[in-house]
Amino acid sequence: MTIEIERRALLQMLGLGAIGSAAIGVSWPAQAQQADAVTIGWPSDVPSWDPNQRFTPDAQHLYKLVFDQPLDQNPKLELIPHLIKKWEMAPDAKSLKIELRDDVVFHNGIKMTTEDFRYTFFERIKAGHAVDTKNSWRNVADIEIASPTQCVMKFASPVPTAPQWLAFLGSFVVPKKYMEEVGVEKFREKPIGTGPYKLVDYQLNARIILERNEQYWGPKPKLKRVTIEIIKDPSARVAAIQSGQVDLTINVPVREVVRLEREPTLAGEINPITRVMLLQCRNDQGFADQNVRLAAHHAIDKAALSKAFFNNAAVPLSVPVTPGTPGFPADYKFSYDPETAKSLLTKSGFSSSKPAKIKFGSTNGQFPSDYDIARAIQQMWKKVGIDAELETIEYAKYFELNRGGKLPDATLYSWDNATGDPEIFSGYLLNTKMPFSAFKDPAVGDKIGKLFGVTDYQARVQGYKDAVKFAVDYGATIPLLQSVQTVVRKKKLSYEKFGNGWVLANTMSWS
Amino acid sequence: MFATLLTLIGRRLLLSILILLLVSVLLFIVLRALPFDPAAMSLPPNATLAEIEAKRLEMGLNLPLPQQYLIWLSHVLHGDFGSSIQFRRGVLGLVTSTLPATIELAVLAMLIASALGLAGGLTLFHVRGTAKEPIMDLGTVVLLSLPEFLWALFLILVVGVALHWLPFTGRIDPNMRLPVTTGFLLIDSWIAGRPDIFKSAVEHLILPSLALGIAFSPAIMRVLRSSLIDVYQEDYIHLARLRGLGEKRILLRHALKNAALPTLSLMGVQFGFLFGGTLLVEVIFSYPGLGNLMVDAVRNADLPIIQAVGLTYCIVVLSINTVVDSLYLILNPKLRLR
């Protein structure tokens, strides 16, 4: 039996939803652009508004808007004065003489002095604040204050890279008086810095709103208001820039950049930055044999990887150093040569019918196309006689696996360093005593370790150029590509490009 | 009825406490069994082994697991869920500041799912036995097979990008600011006398709640249709017809009320799934709720947050089930006699 309900009654019911939404009065033409404001779609939030607390490379861009670092870097990544006017490293690298500017005030109007500098880089650490600067500045024995603008950092052992660290990660000066008055918790809620913008509103995992600091000591930003929309999903960032809800966004898939730059109002960029993709190698198990490690390196067609996954924008690398940084040996090249790979494997008794077996780890989604790159490499290896068992590893577990000696023979890894300094870049990566390197052979470790004590800059740089070549020839590391940062922006919005990928709102302007 | 209701709620509460304890034990064991070292994760990568060991001692990770659990439980009972590894601030504050956004989203999504479910169920019932039935059935199967995150992307592309009708990031317009009273924007905006913010909050809620609501509505449609078919086999429907009542009145006054009971049970269960579905939807819509916090916590292996959010989800689902059971009791007189 069929039951007949009046068609009109049914339509009335179905229409309720439509009437409801009409009643709300949806009228929202999304356009972010205003003459003196910018809205940026950013992929991650700050871990907190205490800039010394947690080292997060992606947060450095945001912290730099509210806080200042003692030293800064220009777009070519050279160190330049900032809060520090002059600095002088002692020949033994055990002390650093510093002269601060005398015209810097915090957002609350209080002058920044050496007291604040000492508090940030010494007193907070000694007081046991939960800050990551505790680890980067653990060698600071004292900071002797001579005047409100002059002081000397004293180190327990040589720290030749101290100036670079003053422009790196969590090295931002915080106000001593204010932080002691309100406490760390309250400071995180209402942070005060000396930077070009003041924080006016913050919603965790959602939005950061900044307004220009009219008392800023440096070049005044052109834009009065900056809104950072935290959009973690790459597809949502693409949609946000395409719909006009944001004016600029970063780290969207390369194929989307290619598509979006065809839009008349948008500009897309694929910029190589100071980040490398590489394979971290072990020196035991399946990779104990140097021939196998070198064969694995010769077998990888890096240009093909760049073409397939990065529209040819990612520069193939022979060393784990990016071109343009001081420790890059421009004269060195490691060839893609499957035949050499096969002959190296033959020397060690392996062939396509009797392949070398290794374990291969990769993150999935930690950086663009990581797992796909790993699968492509797995196929390239198969062709020469290396059978790699691919497994996914969590990025958060990398250090723990490495500490416990549980990393696979080769691990696809991304290494980032905004300073471009060879010690902080390849030195940290290859130093066997540090938690980043999976290769624990002293032949490489000793070479690198010795360079940590070299105080002469030129000698240090040359030392690293030689050391990275040695490390690659030894099969200690398999560099792949220079990473790229993708940027999509409205054509009329310009910003200053930095070699390390900083995208800073205080350099932006509308034409 | 009131006494029966109180007894039911009392029983439910006791059972809920037991379930919560079990869930907390499970969560604790599972998270401790994962190959993550919370001590190492709470320090920067260049921390020394000695520093990691000291941190491990400080966090009590050297103690036997049952002792660790009891310490954690005692802290939780005092409102201390520990400190986030990633944010280095109290977990309770993080959860309470994000929970209202998720509840707001989930409730609106459930309303949408219910409205669509009701309309769809009635339509399916209406077209049964006609040529339109297979088409409608196919439609619900298609709806059932599309997960909420696909709806989210589809709505963003069509309504947000192509038509520019609605915003799809955040909770309100960037130019608006509102002091937090309850954390529920729809309530706070009324308290503050700001209809403009209320409107903006609704606009920001529409797409994420639609994505969730559409995804969860087909199950309601199908159960309602089946229940209506069952109810229409009952004698009282035939009697109503013999009494000369119109089909519309029979449906709305008699059949729908009885068919709603199984649908209500299903909605209780669905709400649990829907609440879980907020995880991906919140990330896609950059909606600052509990789901977004949880996804971040999982990505960074922030165990204290995962534990707290896990328990919060459990509490919310148990509460909803209690409410649904109470409603069931109110709507179904037979149960009151037991």
Interface residues (C-beta under 8 A of the other chain):
Chain A: T2 I3 E4 I5 E6 A9 L10 M13 L14 L16 G17 S21 I24 G25 V26 W28 P29 A30 T39 G41 D45 P47 S48 D50 Q53 R54 F55 A130 D132 N135 S136 E185 R188 D201 Q203 L204 N205 A206 R207 I209 T227 E229 I230 I231 K232 D233 S235 A236 A239 A240 Q242 S243 G244 Q245 V246 E394 A396 K397 F399 E400 R403 Y428 M434 P435 F436
Chain B: P35 F36 D37 A40 M41 L43 P44 P45 N46 A47 L49 E51 Q86 F87 R88 R89 L94 S97 T98 I112 A115 L116 L118 A119 L122 T123 F125 H126 R128 G129 T130 L153 I156 L157 G160 V161 H164 W165 L166 P167 F168 T169 G170 R171 P174 R177 K199 V202 E203 I206 Y232 E247 K248 L251 V283 I284 F285 S286 Y287 P288 N292 L293 V295 D296 R299 N300 A301
